[in-house]
Amino acid sequence: MIDTICTFLTNRIRKEMPEIDDERAEVINYGLQNIVGEIPKIFLLFIIAFILGMFKEVLFMFIVLTPYRGASGGFHLKTHLGCIVGTTAFYCGIVFLSQHVILEGITKYILIGITWIFGMVMIKLYAPADTENVPILSKKDRKKKQMIAYITYSLGLIVAWVIQDNVISNILLFGNILQTLIITKLAYRLTKNKYGYEVYGDASA
């Protein structure tokens, strides 16, 4: 259904803009699939979270982590079903873990410090982690997204450091850790993804 809708919209766009070639049309179609596909994915995520009794926590995580996820990027799963399962496991799994792990005293602060250093290095190396279907080739765009990733990642861990609520602190900490792992080369290899900028060459100005 989603593929049919996106193909229809892509053909309409090409009809209105004949200068769009096949390669550009594929990029547009892929972008539309991501946008249209997000709606049922998010809807199902919040339904499952509500059933599991973690709606507020998942909503909080979704809101506070979206800026970092959007800026840092990450691999995409190959099917809509896989994406729905993966997204649900990401959010609900982190919340579940956050509710059952207690980090106190120096242990919490050491883990946050190590996480921050690790994330800064990974962001420098891989962010924004694009895909071959939606590459980010502009040096200006890449630099902007990388800077936003640095800022949003650091802010999330600062809040995790100072806030007293164990669950909220854990959500920020574990959520940022997992999102950072998603942009790494190992994660791309395991999911058989490729970075867009590597496929299409060096970033342009």
C-alpha positions in Angstrom: 0.0 0.0 0.0 2.7 2.5 1.0 4.8 1.6 -2.1 1.7 2.2 -4.3 0.9 5.5 -2.8 4.5 6.7 -3.1 4.8 5.6 -6.7 1.6 7.4 -7.5 2.9 10.6 -5.8 6.3 10.3 -7.5 4.7 9.9 -11.0 2.5 13.0 -10.3 5.6 15.0 -9.4 7.4 13.9 -12.5 4.4 14.8 -14.6 4.5 18.4 -13.1 8.3 18.5 -13.3 9.5 16.7 -16.5 13.1 17.7 -15.9 13.3 15.1 -13.1 15.3 12.1 -14.3 15.0 8.5 -13.2 17.8 8.7 -10.6 16.3 11.8 -9.0 12.8 10.2 -9.1 14.2 7.2 -7.1 15.5 9.5 -4.5 12.1 11.3 -4.3 10.2 8.0 -4.1 12.5 6.8 -1.3 12.0 10.1 0.6 8.2 9.8 0.2 8.3 6.2 1.5 10.1 7.4 4.6 7.6 10.2 5.2 4.5 8.2 4.5 5.9 5.1 6.2 6.6 7.1 9.4 2.9 7.7 10.1 1.8 4.0 10.7 5.1 3.3 12.3 4.7 6.0 14.9 1.0 5.2 15.4 1.8 1.5 16.1 4.7 2.5 18.4 2.5 4.6 20.7 -0.3 1.9 20.7 2.2 -0.7 21.8 3.8 1.6 24.3 0.3 2.3 25.8 -0.5 -1.4 26.0 2.8 -2.0 27.8 2.1 0.8 30.2 5.0 3.0 29.1 3.3 5.5 26.9 4.6 8.6 28.7 8.1 7.4 28.9 8.2 6.4 25.2 6.6 9.8 24.2 9.3 11.6 26.3 12.1 9.6 24.6 10.7 10.1 21.2 10.5 13.9 21.7 13.9 14.4 23.3 15.9 12.0 21.1 14.4 13.0 17.7 16.8 16.1 17.3 19.9 13.9 17.8 18.5 11.1 15.7 17.7 13.5 12.9 21.1 15.1 12.9 23.3 12.0 13.4 21.4 9.8 10.9 21.8 6.0 10.9 21.1 2.9 8.9 17.7 2.0 7.5 16.1 -1.4 7.6 15.1 -2.9 4.3 11.4 -3.4 4.8 8.5 -1.4 6.4 7.8 -4.3 8.7 11.4 -4.5 9.8 11.5 -0.8 10.3 8.3 -0.9 12.5 9.7 -3.8 14.6 13.1 -2.1 14.9 11.7 1.2 15.9 9.3 -0.3 18.5 12.2 -2.4 19.9 14.4 0.7 20.0 12.0 2.8 22.1 10.2 0.3 24.2 13.4 -1.7 24.8 15.3 1.4 26.0 12.4 2.4 28.3 12.1 -1.1 29.7 15.8 -1.2 30.4 15.7 2.3 32.0 13.0 1.2 34.3 14.9 -1.9 35.6 18.5 -0.6 35.8 19.5 1.6 38.7 22.7 3.7 38.3 23.8 5.5 41.4 26.7 7.6 42.6 30.0 7.5 40.8 29.0 4.6 38.5 26.4 6.8 36.8 28.8 9.7 36.3 31.7 7.6 35.0 29.3 5.9 32.5 28.0 9.2 31.3 31.5 10.6 30.9 32.7 7.5 28.9 29.5 7.7 26.8 30.1 11.4 26.0 33.7 10.7 24.9 32.7 7.7 22.8 29.8 9.7 21.2 32.0 12.7 20.3 34.5 10.4 18.5 31.7 8.5 16.6 30.0 11.7 15.6 33.3 13.1 14.3 33.9 9.9 12.3 30.4 9.1 11.0 27.8 11.8 11.5 25.7 12.5 9.6 25.4 8.8 8.8 23.5 8.9 5.5 22.3 6.1 3.2 22.9 5.5 -0.5 19.2 6.2 -1.2 19.3 9.6 0.5 22.9 10.7 0.4 24.0 14.0 2.1 26.7 15.2 -0.3 26.9 18.9 0.5 29.8 19.8 2.8 27.7 22.6 4.2 24.8 20.4 5.0 27.1 17.7 6.5 28.9 20.2 8.7 25.6 21.7 9.9 24.1 18.3 10.8 27.3 17.2 12.5 27.3 20.4 14.7 23.7 19.8 15.6 24.5 16.2 16.5 27.4 17.4 18.8 25.1 19.9 20.6 22.0 17.7 21.0 24.1 14.7 22.1 25.9 16.8 24.7 22.7 18.4 26.0 21.0 15.0 26.4 23.9 13.7 28.5 24.2 16.9 30.6 20.5 16.5 31.5 21.1 12.8 32.3 24.0 13.9 34.5 22.1 16.5 36.6 18.5 15.0 36.7 17.6 13.0 39.8 14.9 10.8 38.2 16.6 7.5 37.6 14.3 6.4 34.7 14.5 9.7 32.8 18.3 9.8 33.3 18.6 6.3 32.0 16.4 7.0 29.0 18.6 9.8 28.0 21.8 7.8 28.6 20.8 4.5 27.0 18.9 6.2 24.2 21.9 8.3 23.2 24.3 5.3 23.4 22.1 3.1 21.1 21.5 5.9 18.6 25.3 6.5 18.5 25.9 2.8 17.8 23.4 3.0 14.9 25.6 5.4 13.0 28.8 3.3 13.3 30.4 1.4 10.4 29.9 -1.9 12.2 26.1 -1.3 12.4 26.1 -0.5 8.7 27.9 -3.7 7.9 25.7 -5.9 10.1 22.6 -4.5 8.4 24.1 -4.5 4.9 23.8 -0.7 4.5 26.2 1.7 2.8 26.9 5.3 3.6 25.6 7.5 0.8 28.7 9.7 0.7 30.9 6.7 0.2 28.8 5.4 -2.7 28.5 8.7 -4.5 32.0 10.1 -3.8 33.3 13.0 -1.8 31.0 15.7 -0.5 30.5 18.7 -2.7 30.5 22.3 -1.7 
